Amino acid sequence: MFVPRQGLWEPIRTAGSIVNITSIQGIAAHHPGTSYQASKSGLIGLTKSLAIELAEHKIRVNAIAPGAIATEGMGRIRAGEVGVLDAYRRRIPLGRRGDPMEIARPAAFLCSDDASYITGQVLVVDGGYISMLTPESLRPAPSINPGDPDAQDIVTLTSLL
């Protein structure tokens, strides 16, 4: 991932807010998914570093780490894999995938004056999924054949956001 630092914030000038969208996989590693996780972890590091560098210009930098969000793209990718989606949904304490507006509203908040003292933070919006992670929870659900390639999709579904 290459991000040109020079000129990145020039349109903002002297004050403003940047909100990066990363993923819960930047916080908690799942197998497989090394490249995706490295890029999302890198974006979290970039968020924190830029927050420090741009603070003197009154530019706040934060990130949102979504979990599984019910987007049209995810629906197309997972069409016909109801069992995988159901197994994943059971691991979310709120029992459902998020709505895109449940990412948009926190992003709007982070850009607002109400968040004027928040910078360098990652807001996890995942229905409680990260809170429930244990080594056991990262294994495929017992109701799915572990030899089935889709079994690993349960723990990598967030990479499709």
Secondary structure, 3 states (H helix, E strand, C coil): CCCCCCCCCHHHCCCEEEEEECCHHHCCCCCCCHHHHHHHHHHHHHHHHHHHHHHHHCEEEEEEEECCECCHHHHHHCCCCHHHHHHHHHCCCCCCCECCHHHHHHHHHHHCHHHCCCCCCEEEECCCCHHHCCCHHHCCCCCCCCCCHHHHHHHHHHHHC
